[in-house]
Amino acid sequence: MNGPFAFALGLGDDALIAAQRLAEWTTRAPEMEEDIALANIALDQLGAARLLLSYAGELEAAGRDEDALAYLRDDREFLNALLVELPNGDFAVTMAKLFFLAAYQLPLYTALASCPDERLAAIGAKARKESAYHLDHGALWVRRLGDGTEESHRRMQDAVDHVWPYTHELFAADPAAPVDPAGLRAAFDETVGPVLAEATLTRPERGWAPTGGRKGVHTEHLSYLLAEMQVLHRAHPGAQW
Amino acid sequence: MTDARLAAASVVDPEIRVITIDELGILRAVEEDRASGRVTVTITPTYTGCPAMDVIRADVRRALARAGYPDAEVRTVYSPPWSTDWISDVGRAKLAAAGIAPPSPAPAPGVVALTLAVRCPLCGSPETEQVSRFGSTACKALWRCRSCSEPFDHLKAL
């Protein structure tokens, strides 16, 4: 699936699923400040998701609003990259996911801010400011854990090795899109490389590169996430509180 | 300022109740159609996920109804994106008086904010440190003063 609808939907789904995963940390983070930080970042992602899904709904012109798109699609209709649906794992895995996602979203939103599509440009200009904070936060923890104790280094390296294969899908070429993700790879590498080096972490070799998310082919983890996220709306359509 | 503008401008931010939405820079326009009496208010969120937007919309409509404008529409725009540079000088003074350190100048687009010294809003000391870049609301960070030991909120530059 290609075209403006699928593009907006894919980015909106990235933000929505990332928000849902981050929200799982609420009341469970290692310290109070981090709990608040992860909830704040989740809220930013949710805000971007609402804008992108609302716009996707308008592009589709089939009467689906943000809620219909978030709550009433099945896993095969979600177009998020696999990276965001991966389970949180330990704190290091969550930070690896956060860091890599922000290192992709920041140049993405920055490029969108000057694309010809006015709506996407407005969303990009807004969201990139928030992404800069996410990137800063993720990078801080990657450095702190990587260049920390023997145990924190080991777990941060394991996390980077675990998440790294899923970063490649973010940059799959889509020349017809308002911003071709393939063109963002250089900015991502320039951000990630120095942080990993400073964190005394080894950047994995390019190897296994799972894909499918943008075509609706997901890991089994997404179904469980959607079940939890959608159950209330599906049981009580239009519920308000 | 028209009465409609005054009414909308007097609405306080529901999460930082010492400052109005006008002083915070999120009130973008108030247009009144003199023929129909219909008022269109344009606001913009500080952060995309700001959960206070629904309350702000309701508060604006209520303030306008009280001022004699029952037919008011509140529009939300995202472009140009809000910047802490839009907070007025009066707004900054009110934040500081309420113990919230006002923001430094906003960073250039795409640039990660360099953390400048933030003065303690309680004792004025520049000897402060960031505890967490995320605070009690989306727009604030949590800081601590090394001189007077008090924690305080800092509205982070955006």
Contacts between the chains, C-beta under 8 A, distances in Angstrom:
chain1	res1	chain2	res2	distance
A	33	B	131	5.9
A	33	B	132	3.5
A	33	B	134	7.5
A	33	B	142	6.5
A	34	B	132	7.4
A	36	B	132	6.4
A	36	B	134	5.3
A	36	B	135	6.7
A	36	B	136	7.3
A	36	B	142	7.6
A	37	B	132	5.7
A	37	B	133	6.9
A	37	B	134	3.8
A	39	B	134	7.8
A	40	B	134	4.0
A	40	B	135	7.8
A	40	B	138	5.7
A	41	B	134	7.2
A	43	B	47	7.3
A	43	B	49	3.8
A	43	B	51	7.1
A	43	B	138	5.9
A	44	B	47	6.1
A	44	B	48	6.2
A	44	B	49	5.2
A	44	B	138	6.9
A	45	B	49	7.4
A	46	B	49	4.9
A	47	B	45	7.5
A	47	B	47	6.2
A	47	B	48	2.8
A	47	B	49	2.8
A	47	B	50	7.0
A	48	B	48	5.2
A	48	B	49	7.5
A	50	B	48	7.4
A	50	B	49	7.6
A	51	B	48	6.2
A	51	B	78	6.7
A	106	B	110	7.1
A	110	B	109	7.1
A	110	B	110	4.8
A	113	B	109	7.4
A	118	B	79	7.7
A	121	B	79	7.1
A	122	B	77	7.8
A	122	B	78	4.6
A	122	B	79	3.4
A	122	B	81	7.6
A	123	B	48	8.0
A	123	B	78	6.4
A	125	B	78	7.8
A	125	B	79	6.1
A	125	B	80	7.0
A	125	B	81	4.8
A	125	B	109	7.7
A	126	B	48	5.6
A	126	B	78	4.9
A	126	B	79	7.3
A	126	B	81	4.2
A	126	B	82	7.9
A	127	B	48	6.1
A	128	B	109	7.0
A	128	B	110	6.2
A	129	B	81	6.3
A	129	B	109	7.7
A	129	B	158	5.2
A	130	B	47	6.2
A	130	B	48	6.6
A	130	B	158	8.0
A	132	B	107	7.5
A	132	B	110	7.0
A	132	B	111	7.2
A	132	B	112	4.9
A	132	B	113	7.1
A	133	B	112	7.8
A	133	B	113	7.7
A	133	B	133	6.4
A	133	B	134	7.9
A	133	B	156	7.6
A	135	B	112	6.6
A	136	B	112	5.0
A	136	B	113	7.6
A	136	B	133	7.0
A	137	B	133	6.2
A	137	B	134	7.5
